[in-house]
Amino acid sequence: MTPVLAFDIETIPDCAGIRGLYGLPADLPDADVAELAFQKRRVSSGSDFLPPHLQRIIVIGCVLREGDSVQVFSIAEPERDEPAIIRKFFDGIDKYTPQLVSWNGTGFDLPVLNCRTLLCGGCAVKFWDQGEDDRDFRYNNYVNRYHARHLDLMDVLACTSRATTCRSTRWPGSPASRASSAWAEPRCGSSTARARSGASATTARPTARTPICCIFASSCSAAHSPETSTPRNAIC
């Protein structure tokens, strides 16, 4: 059975990159740097959602199903910095060659991962293989949108906005919040983010968003006993 890896990334503004891009002083606080980027983005696009290259990855939430076992884990700060987070994720793809499952991975998660891999000097051999190393990847790879190795559930199921789909199906998902609000909440230790995610103070995620991997995990848990689960960072 092909392993299945459901994943979801969480990001914050890349304040160091924004400083370099706009020539901002090094001592300007991160909050002011991010707000400037949000303002510029709103002027240019009408939204404060930053482009992929200005999104710094702080955690990748994963659910890996391999045979009868299910592993739920995060690759995250502070245990690893961003280059190490990205490297560990793509090392897992090299090791397992899994079926990837995401929600809007084509539109957000993978573009961010690709941009940040370039910026961090990373390597993703199996992910970028289009038949050069493995002939099976010529007609079914991770890169081609219409191939099957990456299943973007938003493409397959939604055909509408994420918020609308989540509300109508009662799935966990993103509230209608501005990107700048999601950035402000973890910095301020806001209880709003914890309330939205339904998490306690000790388990709150860094943003208000509940990832698709949690949906996948809950569906798997019905068919697997706790004995088959593996602790956090089990992909190591």
Contacts in CASP RR format, 6 or more apart in sequence:
PFRMAT RR
TARGET T0000
AUTHOR 0000-0000-0000
METHOD contacts of the structure
MODEL  1
MTPVLAFDIETIPDCAGIRGLYGLPADLPDADVAELAFQKRRVSSGSDFL
PPHLQRIIVIGCVLREGDSVQVFSIAEPERDEPAIIRKFFDGIDKYTPQL
VSWNGTGFDLPVLNCRTLLCGGCAVKFWDQGEDDRDFRYNNYVNRYHARH
LDLMDVLACTSRATTCRSTRWPGSPASRASSAWAEPRCGSSTARARSGAS
ATTARPTARTPICCIFASSCSAAHSPETSTPRNAIC
1 66 0 8 1.000
1 67 0 8 1.000
2 97 0 8 1.000
2 98 0 8 1.000
2 99 0 8 1.000
3 64 0 8 1.000
3 65 0 8 1.000
3 66 0 8 1.000
3 67 0 8 1.000
3 96 0 8 1.000
3 97 0 8 1.000
3 98 0 8 1.000
3 99 0 8 1.000
4 64 0 8 1.000
4 65 0 8 1.000
4 98 0 8 1.000
4 99 0 8 1.000
4 101 0 8 1.000
4 216 0 8 1.000
5 62 0 8 1.000
5 63 0 8 1.000
5 64 0 8 1.000
5 65 0 8 1.000
5 92 0 8 1.000
5 93 0 8 1.000
5 96 0 8 1.000
5 98 0 8 1.000
5 99 0 8 1.000
5 100 0 8 1.000
5 101 0 8 1.000
6 62 0 8 1.000
6 63 0 8 1.000
6 100 0 8 1.000
6 101 0 8 1.000
6 102 0 8 1.000
6 212 0 8 1.000
6 213 0 8 1.000
6 216 0 8 1.000
6 217 0 8 1.000
7 60 0 8 1.000
7 61 0 8 1.000
7 62 0 8 1.000
7 63 0 8 1.000
7 89 0 8 1.000
7 100 0 8 1.000
7 101 0 8 1.000
7 102 0 8 1.000
7 109 0 8 1.000
7 211 0 8 1.000
7 213 0 8 1.000
8 60 0 8 1.000
8 61 0 8 1.000
8 102 0 8 1.000
8 103 0 8 1.000
8 109 0 8 1.000
8 209 0 8 1.000
8 211 0 8 1.000
8 212 0 8 1.000
8 213 0 8 1.000
8 214 0 8 1.000
9 57 0 8 1.000
9 59 0 8 1.000
9 60 0 8 1.000
9 61 0 8 1.000
9 108 0 8 1.000
9 109 0 8 1.000
9 112 0 8 1.000
9 113 0 8 1.000
10 57 0 8 1.000
10 58 0 8 1.000
10 59 0 8 1.000
10 60 0 8 1.000
10 61 0 8 1.000
10 205 0 8 1.000
10 206 0 8 1.000
10 207 0 8 1.000
10 209 0 8 1.000
10 211 0 8 1.000
11 55 0 8 1.000
11 56 0 8 1.000
11 57 0 8 1.000
11 58 0 8 1.000
11 112 0 8 1.000
12 34 0 8 1.000
12 55 0 8 1.000
12 56 0 8 1.000
12 58 0 8 1.000
12 183 0 8 1.000
12 186 0 8 1.000
12 206 0 8 1.000
13 30 0 8 1.000
13 33 0 8 1.000
13 34 0 8 1.000
13 37 0 8 1.000
13 38 0 8 1.000
13 50 0 8 1.000
13 54 0 8 1.000
13 55 0 8 1.000
13 56 0 8 1.000
13 183 0 8 1.000
14 53 0 8 1.000
14 54 0 8 1.000
14 55 0 8 1.000
14 56 0 8 1.000
15 30 0 8 1.000
15 33 0 8 1.000
15 34 0 8 1.000
15 56 0 8 1.000
17 54 0 8 1.000
18 24 0 8 1.000
18 33 0 8 1.000
18 34 0 8 1.000
18 36 0 8 1.000
18 37 0 8 1.000
18 54 0 8 1.000
19 25 0 8 1.000
19 26 0 8 1.000
19 28 0 8 1.000
19 33 0 8 1.000
21 54 0 8 1.000
22 36 0 8 1.000
22 37 0 8 1.000
22 40 0 8 1.000
24 33 0 8 1.000
24 36 0 8 1.000
30 187 0 8 1.000
31 184 0 8 1.000
31 187 0 8 1.000
34 180 0 8 1.000
34 183 0 8 1.000
35 180 0 8 1.000
37 50 0 8 1.000
37 54 0 8 1.000
38 48 0 8 1.000
38 50 0 8 1.000
38 179 0 8 1.000
38 180 0 8 1.000
38 183 0 8 1.000
39 48 0 8 1.000
41 47 0 8 1.000
41 48 0 8 1.000
41 49 0 8 1.000
41 50 0 8 1.000
41 51 0 8 1.000
42 48 0 8 1.000
47 179 0 8 1.000
48 178 0 8 1.000
48 179 0 8 1.000
48 180 0 8 1.000
49 179 0 8 1.000
50 179 0 8 1.000
52 108 0 8 1.000
52 111 0 8 1.000
52 112 0 8 1.000
52 114 0 8 1.000
52 115 0 8 1.000
52 116 0 8 1.000
53 115 0 8 1.000
53 116 0 8 1.000
53 119 0 8 1.000
55 112 0 8 1.000
55 115 0 8 1.000
55 116 0 8 1.000
56 82 0 8 1.000
56 116 0 8 1.000
57 82 0 8 1.000
57 85 0 8 1.000
57 86 0 8 1.000
57 112 0 8 1.000
57 113 0 8 1.000
57 116 0 8 1.000
58 76 0 8 1.000
58 77 0 8 1.000
58 82 0 8 1.000
58 85 0 8 1.000
58 206 0 8 1.000
59 74 0 8 1.000
59 75 0 8 1.000
59 76 0 8 1.000
59 77 0 8 1.000
59 85 0 8 1.000
59 205 0 8 1.000
59 206 0 8 1.000
60 74 0 8 1.000
60 75 0 8 1.000
60 76 0 8 1.000
60 85 0 8 1.000
60 89 0 8 1.000
61 73 0 8 1.000
61 74 0 8 1.000
61 75 0 8 1.000
61 76 0 8 1.000
61 211 0 8 1.000
61 213 0 8 1.000
62 71 0 8 1.000
62 72 0 8 1.000
62 73 0 8 1.000
62 74 0 8 1.000
62 75 0 8 1.000
62 89 0 8 1.000
62 213 0 8 1.000
62 235 0 8 1.000
63 70 0 8 1.000
63 71 0 8 1.000
63 72 0 8 1.000
63 213 0 8 1.000
63 214 0 8 1.000
63 216 0 8 1.000
63 217 0 8 1.000
63 220 0 8 1.000
64 70 0 8 1.000
64 71 0 8 1.000
64 73 0 8 1.000
64 96 0 8 1.000
64 98 0 8 1.000
64 234 0 8 1.000
64 235 0 8 1.000
65 71 0 8 1.000
65 220 0 8 1.000
66 96 0 8 1.000
68 224 0 8 1.000
68 228 0 8 1.000
69 224 0 8 1.000
69 228 0 8 1.000
69 229 0 8 1.000
69 230 0 8 1.000
70 217 0 8 1.000
70 220 0 8 1.000
70 221 0 8 1.000
70 224 0 8 1.000
70 228 0 8 1.000
70 229 0 8 1.000
70 230 0 8 1.000
71 229 0 8 1.000
71 230 0 8 1.000
71 234 0 8 1.000
71 235 0 8 1.000
72 213 0 8 1.000
72 217 0 8 1.000
72 229 0 8 1.000
72 230 0 8 1.000
72 232 0 8 1.000
73 230 0 8 1.000
73 231 0 8 1.000
73 232 0 8 1.000
73 233 0 8 1.000
73 234 0 8 1.000
73 235 0 8 1.000
74 232 0 8 1.000
74 233 0 8 1.000
75 85 0 8 1.000
75 88 0 8 1.000
75 89 0 8 1.000
75 233 0 8 1.000
75 235 0 8 1.000
76 85 0 8 1.000
77 85 0 8 1.000
79 233 0 8 1.000
80 88 0 8 1.000
82 116 0 8 1.000
82 120 0 8 1.000
83 120 0 8 1.000
83 121 0 8 1.000
83 122 0 8 1.000
86 113 0 8 1.000
86 116 0 8 1.000
86 117 0 8 1.000
86 120 0 8 1.000
86 122 0 8 1.000
87 122 0 8 1.000
87 123 0 8 1.000
88 235 0 8 1.000
88 236 0 8 1.000
89 113 0 8 1.000
90 117 0 8 1.000
90 122 0 8 1.000
90 123 0 8 1.000
90 124 0 8 1.000
90 125 0 8 1.000
90 126 0 8 1.000
90 127 0 8 1.000
92 98 0 8 1.000
92 235 0 8 1.000
93 100 0 8 1.000
93 124 0 8 1.000
93 126 0 8 1.000
93 127 0 8 1.000
93 142 0 8 1.000
94 124 0 8 1.000
94 125 0 8 1.000
94 126 0 8 1.000
95 235 0 8 1.000
97 126 0 8 1.000
99 148 0 8 1.000
99 149 0 8 1.000
99 150 0 8 1.000
99 151 0 8 1.000
100 142 0 8 1.000
100 149 0 8 1.000
100 150 0 8 1.000
100 151 0 8 1.000
101 150 0 8 1.000
101 151 0 8 1.000
101 153 0 8 1.000
101 212 0 8 1.000
101 213 0 8 1.000
101 216 0 8 1.000
102 109 0 8 1.000
102 110 0 8 1.000
102 150 0 8 1.000
102 151 0 8 1.000
102 152 0 8 1.000
102 153 0 8 1.000
102 212 0 8 1.000
103 152 0 8 1.000
103 153 0 8 1.000
103 154 0 8 1.000
103 162 0 8 1.000
103 211 0 8 1.000
103 212 0 8 1.000
103 215 0 8 1.000
104 152 0 8 1.000
104 154 0 8 1.000
104 162 0 8 1.000
105 150 0 8 1.000
105 152 0 8 1.000
105 154 0 8 1.000
106 145 0 8 1.000
106 150 0 8 1.000
106 152 0 8 1.000
106 154 0 8 1.000
106 155 0 8 1.000
107 152 0 8 1.000
110 150 0 8 1.000
117 123 0 8 1.000
117 124 0 8 1.000
125 133 0 8 1.000
126 134 0 8 1.000
126 142 0 8 1.000
127 142 0 8 1.000
127 143 0 8 1.000
128 142 0 8 1.000
128 143 0 8 1.000
129 137 0 8 1.000
129 141 0 8 1.000
129 142 0 8 1.000
130 137 0 8 1.000
130 138 0 8 1.000
130 141 0 8 1.000
130 143 0 8 1.000
130 144 0 8 1.000
131 137 0 8 1.000
131 138 0 8 1.000
131 141 0 8 1.000
137 149 0 8 1.000
139 147 0 8 1.000
140 147 0 8 1.000
140 148 0 8 1.000
140 149 0 8 1.000
141 147 0 8 1.000
141 149 0 8 1.000
142 149 0 8 1.000
142 150 0 8 1.000
153 212 0 8 1.000
154 162 0 8 1.000
154 165 0 8 1.000
157 165 0 8 1.000
158 165 0 8 1.000
162 173 0 8 1.000
162 174 0 8 1.000
163 173 0 8 1.000
163 174 0 8 1.000
163 175 0 8 1.000
163 176 0 8 1.000
165 171 0 8 1.000
166 172 0 8 1.000
166 173 0 8 1.000
166 174 0 8 1.000
171 215 0 8 1.000
172 197 0 8 1.000
172 210 0 8 1.000
172 214 0 8 1.000
172 215 0 8 1.000
173 209 0 8 1.000
173 210 0 8 1.000
174 208 0 8 1.000
174 209 0 8 1.000
174 210 0 8 1.000
175 196 0 8 1.000
175 208 0 8 1.000
177 208 0 8 1.000
181 208 0 8 1.000
182 193 0 8 1.000
182 207 0 8 1.000
182 208 0 8 1.000
182 209 0 8 1.000
184 190 0 8 1.000
185 192 0 8 1.000
185 193 0 8 1.000
185 207 0 8 1.000
185 208 0 8 1.000
186 193 0 8 1.000
186 206 0 8 1.000
186 207 0 8 1.000
191 201 0 8 1.000
192 208 0 8 1.000
193 204 0 8 1.000
193 205 0 8 1.000
193 207 0 8 1.000
193 208 0 8 1.000
194 200 0 8 1.000
194 201 0 8 1.000
194 204 0 8 1.000
196 208 0 8 1.000
197 204 0 8 1.000
197 205 0 8 1.000
197 208 0 8 1.000
197 209 0 8 1.000
197 210 0 8 1.000
199 205 0 8 1.000
205 211 0 8 1.000
END
